[in-house]
């Protein structure tokens, strides 16, 4: 898992909720599984809605999401300590109680054109 993946998952859930909500393009789809394919939100039953139409239903031109990720084994305070300049992400290869991940800043900008549904990363 990563911060980028967590943010993308949250955006996908917002799109799905908007696509299947009351008065939305896929309203009444019930509990059908939703997916993103070819610039559309699609159901397992074959119904689909263009991303441009989902954005119109949301009445927004963009979705922003912020996410953080701390590797398994880190304390709940790990990120706040890191922001204060105190890293708890340390240890060697044989240290069983340490986090063994590369750690750094990640940033990604994903744009979905609200008119065409084109996705850019």
C-alpha positions in Angstrom: 0.0 0.0 0.0 1.1 3.6 -0.5 -0.3 7.1 0.0 -0.9 7.3 -3.8 -2.9 4.1 -3.8 -4.9 5.2 -0.8 -5.8 8.5 -2.4 -6.7 6.7 -5.7 -9.0 4.3 -3.8 -10.7 7.2 -2.1 -11.3 9.0 -5.4 -12.6 5.8 -7.0 -15.1 5.4 -4.1 -16.3 9.0 -4.5 -16.8 8.4 -8.2 -18.7 5.2 -7.5 -20.9 6.8 -4.9 -21.7 9.7 -7.3 -22.4 7.4 -10.2 -24.9 5.2 -8.3 -26.4 7.9 -6.0 -30.0 9.2 -6.2 -30.6 11.0 -9.5 -27.2 9.8 -10.8 -26.5 8.1 -14.1 -26.4 4.6 -12.5 -29.0 5.2 -9.8 -30.9 2.1 -9.0 -28.0 -0.2 -9.7 -28.4 -1.6 -6.2 -25.3 -3.4 -4.9 -23.9 -4.1 -8.3 -20.1 -4.2 -8.3 -18.7 -1.1 -10.0 -15.5 -0.7 -11.9 -13.7 1.9 -14.1 -13.1 0.9 -17.7 -12.6 2.9 -20.9 -13.4 6.3 -19.3 -16.7 4.9 -17.8 -18.0 3.6 -14.6 -19.4 0.2 -15.4 -21.6 -2.3 -13.4 -21.2 -6.1 -13.4 -24.6 -6.2 -15.1 -23.3 -4.2 -18.1 -24.8 -0.7 -17.3 -22.3 2.1 -17.7 -21.9 5.9 -17.3 -19.3 8.1 -18.8 -17.0 9.8 -16.4 -18.0 13.2 -17.8 -21.6 12.5 -16.9 -20.6 11.4 -13.4 -18.7 14.7 -12.9 -21.8 16.6 -14.1 -23.9 14.7 -11.5 -21.3 15.6 -8.9 -21.4 19.3 -10.0 -17.6 19.5 -9.8 -14.8 19.8 -12.3 -12.2 18.1 -10.1 -11.8 15.8 -7.1 -8.9 16.3 -4.7 -7.8 13.7 -2.1 -5.1 13.7 0.5 -3.7 10.5 2.0 -0.8 9.4 4.2 0.8 6.1 4.6 3.0 4.7 7.3 4.5 1.2 6.9 3.3 -1.8 9.0 5.1 -1.8 12.3 5.3 1.9 12.8 3.5 3.6 15.7 0.4 5.7 15.4 2.6 8.8 16.1 5.1 7.9 13.4 4.0 10.5 10.8 3.6 13.3 13.3 7.1 12.6 14.6 8.5 12.5 11.1 6.9 16.0 10.4 8.7 17.2 13.6 12.0 15.9 12.3 12.1 12.8 14.5 12.2 9.6 12.4 11.3 6.3 14.1 11.8 4.4 10.9 15.2 2.9 11.6 17.0 -0.4 12.2 19.1 -2.9 10.4 18.4 -6.0 8.3 18.4 -8.3 11.3 16.4 -6.0 13.6 13.0 -7.7 13.9 11.3 -4.7 15.5 12.1 -2.1 12.9 10.5 -0.9 9.7 12.5 -1.9 6.6 11.1 0.3 3.9 12.4 3.1 1.9 10.6 6.2 3.1 10.2 9.5 1.4 7.8 11.9 -0.1 5.4 10.8 -2.8 3.3 13.1 -5.0 1.1 12.4 -7.9 -1.4 14.5 -9.8 -4.2 12.7 -11.5 -6.5 14.7 -13.8 -9.8 13.5 -15.3 -11.2 15.8 -17.9 -14.8 16.5 -16.9 -15.9 16.9 -20.5 -14.1 14.0 -22.2 -13.4 11.6 -19.3 -9.7 11.4 -20.4 -7.5 10.4 -17.4 -4.0 11.8 -17.1 -1.4 10.8 -14.4 
